[in-house]
């Protein structure tokens, strides 16, 4: 921020077209390596007929294309990708191999007509799901801004946290009781567990304990992890205990690969859900399914398990009994409309999955699993078979049943998937909480009868709905029925674009900020330096017409006010001319000021001990500087919040402790007739509590506080300069870090930075946030605006750092690289924003990159220490 070149603040983003190319190629290789052999094998087989062969290959290709699209789209959803992963393997690859070999897992024999009907059912259900998902996601994107006002207040936030803590604590009690009544049977295999469950059948609630212990094991650790990572302060020790209890309840010694696998997929998915590598999780699961999955039942304990874990080729595994989904669908086709009279009717098969989980009623529908009924009706040698959702829907309701069932599934997956435009406020979105659990349950739902697992899915929805209800119960009724007015967007404004005698003396004759900008050199491939100005040119702020042009651009693109840095050093003002001429003849543009109360030094030149001008604090400093504030506060254009003039201080931590600046200024403002004041502390280090200084609010000041491992660039850019010793950070990770911050007990306005790259000031010691693009900035800004809109309405403020910090790479003004891209991204209007610039090719690890990671690690340690010191200081001051 600071005006002099002295300023220094301690995912890589890729263009839209190439951002996920690495995951795309991983899936392309996987699909090619699995699909091509299946195509060749099926094409060369003597049976079935060519019509069925073609339909089978089209089905596999459609499912493969859906998987590739789901895994590489910008709006990645783990559940949506798992839907396609399961479909591709079980209903694309497996049928191709089984048809090629002319053998099905349970040795069924089917006509070409039956084969064709089954394949068309697969395509129909998949198409309906895709259409329903698309329409739901699009509708959610269109309505997300209309939902403003329904976000929880701080009271709602606390209630949601309390509800989640209660659910997690209750789960620990359930697990303890379940382990107590199950005993060693929990660790002796599937048969021993089933026998123990039968022995416990007469114990009231024993079945419910089993259900909650296993369903909660899949769902609750994942929800707790995602909630904590998105601002709900769940204690880590509680998450660890819940995860341990879940691992116990779903352990592989129970003989159920699906329970153990569901727990692992949901928990690992929750840990990775916001990381790029999460895109490879479905790929890893797919590889495991076709290679080692058939041998993972070695601990069943009922004589049917494998002898040991072994790796098999797809051509071997995909024709085994674990991949019987297509055969069961075929069997469903053969008996649809002709179920045995003595068995359950389609109506009973429809309601059985729901009644199955109702205490005291479950015995009425014993063994009414669709898979078991169809297996018995078709003479299968083994009756305890699973029925895929396609077959179950067809048995119950025919083609209409398939359409309705998969439309519902598509709606659910559409609600889970992130919206198309900017993300909704990420603190409590259902799609984040439920994505990993549903992804895990899809592995069971799509393969096995809903009779067995519908209760697990319903449990998931009940938990999330309860949490959402708890958060909304703290919302004000008025905010729940009408959108709040828009908050205002304020851009920091640097006045150092004109020569002053002091800079001439310190840096050379004619020095301005443009001097730094011109001499910047790139530090890696794709590093855009020196920056080239756009339509405003290398302006001189002694020309007041420049300020009129800037204001016109700002107001036309969503900026409501400028916040000018105000430099005052014990009575001496610097860089004052732009602000003075703004008062005299400037544009009709709201404004406020931020007292930049930092000393100027040669930090940019590595000489931090050499002070240029120092900020001193005397007994009368508060009164003297307020006299300098007065002409500004009296201006009719001065920004106010609920009638109070917004006055910001850049470093409240530098104000002498106990001197009462806030009280003094309020008293003087009232006496001068310019009160009241709304005092805002810039969050120039993490953990600032404005109330300790008597201020009303804080304002985020990114990227301050983010130079840590949490926002580090984890992939080395290509061509890093050999002498680079700065920090290479990730702009997308920076944005996510600020988007997920918890709401504090005091007012803290949101802040956004369009980019950060102070190479022009720091050279080879620069901090560079790689991957900044107008589109990613727009998403972050929209998140900040929606957050302020929901919490404070028209009194909300969003601070953008900055309008014209050219030497720090933080500016909205047009340049030759992006044009008006950042300005257009700032507008409230929905516009197509370019996202094809800002990339840095990935290269090999270098010393400069390793040095950067080490600095980020040191930043994490330093930040932790500062937070601890801040907590201690806060306690001391309040005592």
PyMOL commands that set and color helices and strands:
alter all, ss='L'
color gray80, all
select helices_A, chain A and resi 21-43+50-72+78-101+112-143+154-187+190-199+206-229+236-249+252-254+257-272+276-291+293-295+314-317+321-323+325-335+346-355+362-365+370-377+389-416+430-445+450-472+477-481+501-507+513-519+544-556+577-585+603-605+621-633+652-654+661-672+690-693+709-711+731-739+759-765+774-795+806-808+821-826+847-878
alter helices_A, ss='H'
color red, helices_A
select strands_A, chain A and resi 488-493+561-569+572-574+591-595+600-602+607-613+640-641+644-649+677-683+697-700+727-730+747-752+767-770+797-800+804-805+810-811
alter strands_A, ss='S'
color yellow, strands_A
deselect
rebuild
show_as cartoon
